[in-house]
Amino acid sequence: MKTDDLSRSVQDAYKQIAKSYLKKVRSGSLDHRFIEKFLTLFVPGQKLLDIGAGTGEMSAEMVAHHQLDVCAIDFSKDMVRLAKKEHPGLRVRRMDLRKLLFPSKTFDGVFAMYSLIHIPEGDVPDALLGINRVLKPRGYVYLALQEPRHRMQKDGFYPVVYNRKINMFINLITEKEMTAYLRKAGFKIIEVSRRAPHVETEYPFTKLFIVAQKKR
């Protein structure tokens, strides 16, 4: 499938699951210990970009509880609309993570929670270069990813756990692959963590978390 067709399929899928996503997805709470540890790297007032913000729940929490200056983006216009409705004061824009429309060295941190999983692996290196560009020197990035649990699991379309009529493209990537991409894009690895999937609401892949820092 061509990249443009794949992007449209992801947007169509989110259009169909937007409302149920708000009620069903629990990744924010399941990942909370990893997210909170990442957020200790920042002080109030610092600028953070939330890539693939979805309903805006995590962005709003980072503003309210950590006093961070958050800009949220998402590729799905339906998720952007939902985020604006749920969190009227949140700054949220529709934007492709592969084409970040911000000046260089804008943000102290980038938070990408299960967003790189929806682009082809061939697009990941350039996406990381874009993230590096908008980060200030020594800025941090948080990546939440889907890692295969065995060799038979490959990139492809998988049914949404809470709506199996909808298939979503998932890019499965290993720690070895992603850390190599990050280093090549100008980052050093700070920490790698994992957890098992929640079988009732999540895809059956290992949840991989990587925190990295821009070298300069």
C-alpha positions as YAML, in Angstrom:
chain: A
units: angstrom
residues:
- id: 1
  name: MET
  ca: [0.00, 0.00, 0.00]
- id: 2
  name: LYS
  ca: [1.25, 3.48, -0.88]
- id: 3
  name: THR
  ca: [2.08, 5.86, 1.98]
- id: 4
  name: ASP
  ca: [-0.79, 8.25, 1.14]
- id: 5
  name: ASP
  ca: [-3.29, 5.39, 1.02]
- id: 6
  name: LEU
  ca: [-2.00, 4.06, 4.32]
- id: 7
  name: SER
  ca: [-2.32, 7.49, 5.93]
- id: 8
  name: ARG
  ca: [-5.91, 7.78, 4.72]
- id: 9
  name: SER
  ca: [-6.72, 4.33, 6.09]
- id: 10
  name: VAL
  ca: [-5.41, 5.32, 9.53]
- id: 11
  name: GLN
  ca: [-7.45, 8.53, 9.47]
- id: 12
  name: ASP
  ca: [-10.58, 6.61, 8.40]
- id: 13
  name: ALA
  ca: [-10.06, 4.11, 11.21]
- id: 14
  name: TYR
  ca: [-9.76, 6.85, 13.83]
- id: 15
  name: LYS
  ca: [-12.85, 8.54, 12.43]
- id: 16
  name: GLN
  ca: [-14.81, 5.37, 13.14]
- id: 17
  name: ILE
  ca: [-13.42, 4.73, 16.62]
- id: 18
  name: ALA
  ca: [-12.99, 8.29, 17.94]
- id: 19
  name: LYS
  ca: [-15.89, 8.21, 20.41]
- id: 20
  name: SER
  ca: [-15.26, 4.66, 21.62]
- id: 21
  name: TYR
  ca: [-11.54, 5.47, 21.93]
- id: 22
  name: LEU
  ca: [-12.39, 8.09, 24.53]
- id: 23
  name: LYS
  ca: [-14.30, 5.51, 26.60]
- id: 24
  name: LYS
  ca: [-12.22, 2.38, 26.07]
- id: 25
  name: VAL
  ca: [-8.52, 3.22, 25.79]
- id: 26
  name: ARG
  ca: [-6.63, 3.05, 29.08]
- id: 27
  name: SER
  ca: [-3.04, 3.44, 27.90]
- id: 28
  name: GLY
  ca: [-2.63, 6.73, 29.74]
- id: 29
  name: SER
  ca: [-3.29, 5.08, 33.10]
- id: 30
  name: LEU
  ca: [-1.44, 1.88, 32.23]
- id: 31
  name: ASP
  ca: [1.63, 3.85, 31.17]
- id: 32
  name: HIS
  ca: [1.36, 6.44, 33.93]
- id: 33
  name: ARG
  ca: [4.51, 5.42, 35.83]
- id: 34
  name: PHE
  ca: [6.63, 5.74, 32.67]
- id: 35
  name: ILE
  ca: [5.07, 9.06, 31.68]
- id: 36
  name: GLU
  ca: [5.46, 10.59, 35.15]
- id: 37
  name: LYS
  ca: [9.11, 9.59, 35.28]
- id: 38
  name: PHE
  ca: [9.69, 11.30, 31.92]
- id: 39
  name: LEU
  ca: [7.94, 14.45, 33.08]
- id: 40
  name: THR
  ca: [10.32, 14.81, 36.05]
- id: 41
  name: LEU
  ca: [12.91, 15.91, 33.47]
- id: 42
  name: PHE
  ca: [11.05, 19.23, 33.04]
- id: 43
  name: VAL
  ca: [10.22, 22.27, 35.14]
- id: 44
  name: PRO
  ca: [7.03, 24.37, 34.98]
- id: 45
  name: GLY
  ca: [6.83, 26.63, 31.96]
- id: 46
  name: GLN
  ca: [8.96, 24.54, 29.63]
- id: 47
  name: LYS
  ca: [7.61, 23.83, 26.16]
- id: 48
  name: LEU
  ca: [6.51, 20.32, 25.22]
- id: 49
  name: LEU
  ca: [5.12, 18.99, 21.94]
- id: 50
  name: ASP
  ca: [2.59, 16.16, 22.21]
- id: 51
  name: ILE
  ca: [2.67, 14.24, 18.91]
- id: 52
  name: GLY
  ca: [-0.40, 12.13, 18.24]
- id: 53
  name: ALA
  ca: [-2.30, 13.67, 21.15]
- id: 54
  name: GLY
  ca: [-5.54, 11.81, 20.41]
- id: 55
  name: THR
  ca: [-8.29, 12.99, 22.76]
- id: 56
  name: GLY
  ca: [-5.88, 15.45, 24.43]
- id: 57
  name: GLU
  ca: [-6.10, 13.74, 27.80]
- id: 58
  name: MET
  ca: [-2.37, 13.52, 28.41]
- id: 59
  name: SER
  ca: [-1.71, 17.03, 27.07]
- id: 60
  name: ALA
  ca: [-4.32, 18.47, 29.42]
- id: 61
  name: GLU
  ca: [-2.83, 16.55, 32.35]
- id: 62
  name: MET
  ca: [0.65, 17.86, 31.58]
- id: 63
  name: VAL
  ca: [-0.70, 21.41, 31.56]
- id: 64
  name: ALA
  ca: [-2.82, 21.05, 34.71]
- id: 65
  name: HIS
  ca: [-0.53, 18.94, 36.90]
- id: 66
  name: HIS
  ca: [2.93, 19.86, 35.64]
- id: 67
  name: GLN
  ca: [2.36, 23.45, 34.45]
- id: 68
  name: LEU
  ca: [4.05, 22.72, 31.12]
- id: 69
  name: ASP
  ca: [3.47, 24.82, 28.01]
- id: 70
  name: VAL
  ca: [2.01, 22.11, 25.77]
- id: 71
  name: CYS
  ca: [1.25, 22.18, 22.06]
- id: 72
  name: ALA
  ca: [-0.72, 19.13, 20.91]
- id: 73
  name: ILE
  ca: [-0.94, 17.77, 17.37]
- id: 74
  name: ASP
  ca: [-2.71, 14.84, 15.74]
- id: 75
  name: PHE
  ca: [-3.05, 13.62, 12.16]
- id: 76
  name: SER
  ca: [-6.75, 12.74, 12.55]
- id: 77
  name: LYS
  ca: [-9.13, 15.68, 12.18]
- id: 78
  name: ASP
  ca: [-11.72, 13.71, 14.16]
- id: 79
  name: MET
  ca: [-9.37, 13.25, 17.10]
- id: 80
  name: VAL
  ca: [-8.41, 16.94, 16.94]
- id: 81
  name: ARG
  ca: [-12.08, 17.88, 17.01]
- id: 82
  name: LEU
  ca: [-12.66, 15.56, 19.98]
- id: 83
  name: ALA
  ca: [-9.64, 16.94, 21.86]
- id: 84
  name: LYS
  ca: [-10.89, 20.50, 21.40]
- id: 85
  name: LYS
  ca: [-14.33, 19.50, 22.64]
- id: 86
  name: GLU
  ca: [-13.03, 17.64, 25.69]
- id: 87
  name: HIS
  ca: [-10.36, 20.22, 26.57]
- id: 88
  name: PRO
  ca: [-11.43, 23.65, 25.26]
- id: 89
  name: GLY
  ca: [-8.36, 25.44, 26.61]
- id: 90
  name: LEU
  ca: [-5.88, 23.08, 24.99]
- id: 91
  name: ARG
  ca: [-3.75, 24.26, 22.07]
- id: 92
  name: VAL
  ca: [-4.24, 21.49, 19.51]
- id: 93
  name: ARG
  ca: [-3.60, 21.44, 15.77]
- id: 94
  name: ARG
  ca: [-3.97, 18.94, 12.98]
- id: 95
  name: MET
  ca: [-0.51, 18.05, 11.69]
- id: 96
  name: ASP
  ca: [1.44, 15.15, 10.19]
- id: 97
  name: LEU
  ca: [4.28, 14.11, 12.49]
- id: 98
  name: ARG
  ca: [6.45, 13.65, 9.40]
- id: 99
  name: LYS
  ca: [6.04, 17.34, 8.52]
- id: 100
  name: LEU
  ca: [6.36, 19.31, 11.75]
- id: 101
  name: LEU
  ca: [5.47, 22.93, 10.99]
- id: 102
  name: PHE
  ca: [7.42, 24.52, 13.83]
- id: 103
  name: PRO
  ca: [10.63, 26.57, 13.87]
- id: 104
  name: SER
  ca: [13.83, 24.75, 14.78]
- id: 105
  name: LYS
  ca: [14.70, 24.48, 18.48]
- id: 106
  name: THR
  ca: [11.18, 25.32, 19.67]
- id: 107
  name: PHE
  ca: [10.55, 22.64, 22.31]
- id: 108
  name: ASP
  ca: [12.24, 21.40, 25.47]
- id: 109
  name: GLY
  ca: [10.62, 18.01, 25.05]
- id: 110
  name: VAL
  ca: [8.62, 15.86, 22.63]
- id: 111
  name: PHE
  ca: [6.07, 13.31, 23.81]
- id: 112
  name: ALA
  ca: [5.09, 10.74, 21.17]
- id: 113
  name: MET
  ca: [2.72, 8.21, 22.70]
- id: 114
  name: TYR
  ca: [1.85, 5.44, 20.23]
- id: 115
  name: SER
  ca: [2.07, 7.79, 17.25]
- id: 116
  name: LEU
  ca: [5.08, 6.50, 15.30]
- id: 117
  name: ILE
  ca: [3.30, 3.14, 15.22]
- id: 118
  name: HIS
  ca: [0.96, 4.42, 12.50]
- id: 119
  name: ILE
  ca: [3.58, 5.32, 9.88]
- id: 120
  name: PRO
  ca: [5.64, 2.91, 7.75]
- id: 121
  name: GLU
  ca: [9.01, 2.01, 9.19]
- id: 122
  name: GLY
  ca: [10.66, 3.60, 6.16]
- id: 123
  name: ASP
  ca: [9.30, 6.98, 7.32]
- id: 124
  name: VAL
  ca: [10.61, 6.65, 10.87]
- id: 125
  name: PRO
  ca: [14.21, 7.92, 10.29]
- id: 126
  name: ASP
  ca: [13.01, 11.19, 8.69]
- id: 127
  name: ALA
  ca: [10.35, 11.60, 11.38]
- id: 128
  name: LEU
  ca: [13.03, 11.36, 14.06]
- id: 129
  name: LEU
  ca: [15.15, 13.92, 12.23]
- id: 130
  name: GLY
  ca: [12.14, 16.24, 12.26]
- id: 131
  name: ILE
  ca: [11.69, 15.71, 15.98]
- id: 132
  name: ASN
  ca: [15.38, 16.42, 16.52]
- id: 133
  name: ARG
  ca: [15.07, 19.66, 14.53]
- id: 134
  name: VAL
  ca: [12.24, 21.11, 16.63]
- id: 135
  name: LEU
  ca: [13.91, 20.16, 19.92]
- id: 136
  name: LYS
  ca: [16.21, 22.54, 21.73]
- id: 137
  name: PRO
  ca: [19.77, 21.33, 22.39]
- id: 138
  name: ARG
  ca: [19.72, 18.54, 24.98]
- id: 139
  name: GLY
  ca: [15.93, 18.31, 24.74]
- id: 140
  name: TYR
  ca: [14.21, 15.02, 25.53]
- id: 141
  name: VAL
  ca: [11.90, 12.75, 23.57]
- id: 142
  name: TYR
  ca: [9.55, 10.06, 24.91]
- id: 143
  name: LEU
  ca: [8.46, 7.30, 22.55]
- id: 144
  name: ALA
  ca: [5.77, 4.72, 23.29]
- id: 145
  name: LEU
  ca: [5.92, 1.94, 20.70]
- id: 146
  name: GLN
  ca: [4.59, -1.50, 19.83]
- id: 147
  name: GLU
  ca: [7.22, -4.25, 19.87]
- id: 148
  name: PRO
  ca: [6.60, -7.76, 18.46]
- id: 149
  name: ARG
  ca: [6.41, -10.50, 21.07]
- id: 150
  name: HIS
  ca: [7.55, -13.17, 18.63]
- id: 151
  name: ARG
  ca: [8.93, -13.42, 15.10]
- id: 152
  name: MET
  ca: [5.57, -14.17, 13.50]
- id: 153
  name: GLN
  ca: [4.24, -10.71, 14.37]
- id: 154
  name: LYS
  ca: [4.91, -8.26, 11.54]
- id: 155
  name: ASP
  ca: [3.86, -4.76, 10.46]
- id: 156
  name: GLY
  ca: [0.34, -4.77, 9.08]
- id: 157
  name: PHE
  ca: [-3.34, -4.20, 9.72]
- id: 158
  name: TYR
  ca: [-4.70, -5.47, 13.02]
- id: 159
  name: PRO
  ca: [-8.27, -5.35, 14.37]
- id: 160
  name: VAL
  ca: [-8.94, -2.77, 17.05]
- id: 161
  name: VAL
  ca: [-9.40, -4.75, 20.27]
- id: 162
  name: TYR
  ca: [-12.63, -3.00, 21.32]
- id: 163
  name: ASN
  ca: [-14.04, -2.81, 17.76]
- id: 164
  name: ARG
  ca: [-12.86, -5.76, 15.71]
- id: 165
  name: LYS
  ca: [-14.66, -4.56, 12.60]
- id: 166
  name: ILE
  ca: [-12.00, -1.85, 12.27]
- id: 167
  name: ASN
  ca: [-8.46, -2.65, 11.18]
- id: 168
  name: MET
  ca: [-5.59, -0.29, 12.03]
- id: 169
  name: PHE
  ca: [-2.09, -0.19, 10.55]
- id: 170
  name: ILE
  ca: [0.53, -0.94, 13.21]
- id: 171
  name: ASN
  ca: [4.26, -0.55, 12.71]
- id: 172
  name: LEU
  ca: [5.97, -3.08, 14.97]
- id: 173
  name: ILE
  ca: [9.52, -2.16, 15.87]
- id: 174
  name: THR
  ca: [12.15, -3.65, 18.15]
- id: 175
  name: GLU
  ca: [14.32, -1.88, 20.70]
- id: 176
  name: LYS
  ca: [17.39, -2.64, 18.60]
- id: 177
  name: GLU
  ca: [15.85, -1.09, 15.49]
- id: 178
  name: MET
  ca: [14.52, 2.04, 17.19]
- id: 179
  name: THR
  ca: [17.64, 2.77, 19.22]
- id: 180
  name: ALA
  ca: [19.69, 2.53, 16.02]
- id: 181
  name: TYR
  ca: [17.35, 5.00, 14.30]
- id: 182
  name: LEU
  ca: [17.52, 7.36, 17.27]
- id: 183
  name: ARG
  ca: [21.31, 7.35, 17.41]
- id: 184
  name: LYS
  ca: [21.55, 8.00, 13.70]
- id: 185
  name: ALA
  ca: [19.11, 10.92, 14.10]
- id: 186
  name: GLY
  ca: [21.34, 12.56, 16.72]
- id: 187
  name: PHE
  ca: [19.98, 11.21, 20.02]
- id: 188
  name: LYS
  ca: [21.49, 9.32, 22.92]
- id: 189
  name: ILE
  ca: [19.41, 6.71, 24.73]
- id: 190
  name: ILE
  ca: [18.53, 7.55, 28.33]
- id: 191
  name: GLU
  ca: [16.20, 4.72, 29.33]
- id: 192
  name: VAL
  ca: [14.28, 1.76, 27.89]
- id: 193
  name: SER
  ca: [11.27, 0.16, 29.61]
- id: 194
  name: ARG
  ca: [8.54, -2.33, 28.76]
- id: 195
  name: ARG
  ca: [5.23, -3.69, 29.93]
- id: 196
  name: ALA
  ca: [2.86, -6.43, 28.81]
- id: 197
  name: PRO
  ca: [-0.34, -5.50, 26.94]
- id: 198
  name: HIS
  ca: [-3.73, -5.13, 28.60]
- id: 199
  name: VAL
  ca: [-5.61, -7.91, 26.82]
- id: 200
  name: GLU
  ca: [-9.06, -6.28, 26.92]
- id: 201
  name: THR
  ca: [-8.15, -2.93, 25.39]
- id: 202
  name: GLU
  ca: [-4.74, -3.16, 23.69]
- id: 203
  name: TYR
  ca: [-3.05, -4.80, 20.75]
- id: 204
  name: PRO
  ca: [-1.24, -8.03, 21.71]
- id: 205
  name: PHE
  ca: [2.25, -6.55, 21.48]
- id: 206
  name: THR
  ca: [4.83, -5.59, 24.07]
- id: 207
  name: LYS
  ca: [4.65, -1.90, 24.98]
- id: 208
  name: LEU
  ca: [8.12, -0.41, 24.48]
- id: 209
  name: PHE
  ca: [9.10, 2.94, 26.02]
- id: 210
  name: ILE
  ca: [12.24, 4.80, 25.08]
- id: 211
  name: VAL
  ca: [13.48, 8.11, 26.48]
- id: 212
  name: ALA
  ca: [16.26, 9.76, 24.49]
- id: 213
  name: GLN
  ca: [18.07, 13.10, 24.53]
- id: 214
  name: LYS
  ca: [19.18, 15.33, 21.69]
- id: 215
  name: LYS
  ca: [22.97, 15.40, 21.70]
- id: 216
  name: ARG
  ca: [23.42, 19.05, 20.82]
...
